[in-house]
Amino acid sequence: VQLQASGGGLVQAGGCLRLSCASSARIFSNYVMGWFRQAPGKEREFVATISRTGDSTLYTDSVKGRFTISRDNAKNTVYLQMNALKPEDTAHYYCVASRSKTHDALGPNLGDNDYWGQGTLVTVSS
């Protein structure tokens, strides 16, 4: 399975971006999906995850109320709508997929999830 993330860029604080991650999976709905990020000099961290049907989501505390994860199983795509961006949101954002885990069990290490995308850079200027 290949994951292709897009939508990153440079935005001013308070602005918004929408990240997309397209999957090559034959049956996309078999996979829980998630977003992780890694800021320069920092460890990779969890951002948000979504269940296979999209009816359950989880967020890290720092993005609650600002970010929204969603998925369109007909388009094999997961999204991350990011509003009210802050400079501390600056990072490479990676989408991940897992067929075997529940959406609350995805982890930040390479071996924690079945598949990782290549990352898309989000830069928020102050």
Secondary structure, DSSP 8 states (H G I E B T S, - for coil): --EEEE--EEEETT--EEEEEEE--SSGGGSEEEEEEE-TTS--EEEEEE-SSSS-EEE-GGGTTTEEEEEETTTTEEEEEE-S--GGG-EEEEEEEESSS-TTS--SSGGGSSEE---EEEEEE-
